[in-house]
Amino acid sequence: GCLVATEEGATTREGVFAGGDAVTGAATVITTGDLTVTSGTFGSDATVNVGGDAKIIDLTVTGTSDIDVTGNFETTNATLTGAADVNVKGDFTTINFTAEDNLVLTVEGAATAENLTVGKELTATVKSLNVTDTLDVTGNATVTVTEDMTVTNGSFGADATINVGGNAKALLFTTSTCPNCTIAKSIDELTKA
């Protein structure tokens, strides 16, 4: 649903405050508790700070994104056109997540994605990573996974460094356009396309 904000930044939802203009300009959303949004569109830069869990469906940001979630973060159909910085203290679950520019993703819990696309560079630090469909990075990638990683279909268009502290499994891993890819732990069932 939609939130209505007063000029002082209070919204129609208790504990949620907003700044800027969520349609045509920069926007700031701060909540000390959980946040659920069924459709969020930011016409410019967006700063979202959530003190609890966040669930956002159909998220679009045309500028830069700075998203900090203290709990778990679940999103479906997210498109971030500018540089994005996403920090999650809990688990991160996403379906159809596209960062058209650079993406810095830090997840202290488990990261689970179905179709994660990055248009430029990816820097990711996660506890565990499970990509059930496609991980597609056009630019350079640096991925650090402290525990286990499973990627069904991974594609890197430039250099990639992948460090895995636990077990790593890739069913289809495209590195033909990535001759300088470095994987710090052997991947069983590795298939190069």
Buried (B, 14 or more C-beta within 10 A) or exposed (E): EEBEBEEEEBBEBEBBBBBBEBEEEBBBBBBBBBBEBEEBBBBBBBBBBBBBBBBBBBBBBBBBBBBBBBBBBBBBBBBBBBBBBBBBBBBBBBBBBBBBBBBBBBBBBBBBBBBBBBBBBBBBBBBBBBBBBBBBBBBBBBBBBBEBBBBBBBBBBBBBBBBBBEBBBBBBBBBEEBEEBEBEBEBEEBEEE
